[in-house]
């Protein structure tokens, strides 16, 4: 992701090029073009809130939808304030593989790595 891409998106979730490519690849494997990547925060985790990432075909009232090169990222209106400015990347190294979320709104974290408050 270039600096200009990051500054152009001042609100909402930022999806890196690597993450967008991985999501697109997964959707191609599923053979579906009607799904979006839904990102939400749910109660739970050791710090009070945890992230959820999943493919969704639903459109909920108040959804915030962003398009990253043909990949739709959807956030429900309750989760959107917690995720504003958060960036999602995809890491594929020997140590780990998966999506990572860097959220400037997270004031704390815990060892499980997927919750915040």
Secondary structure, DSSP 8 states (H G I E B T S, - for coil): --HHHHHH--SS-EE-HHHHHHHHHHHHHHT-SS-EEEEEEEE-STTSEEEEEEEE----TT-EEEEETTEEEEE-HHHHHHHTT-EEEEEESSS-EEEEEE-TT-----TTSSEE-
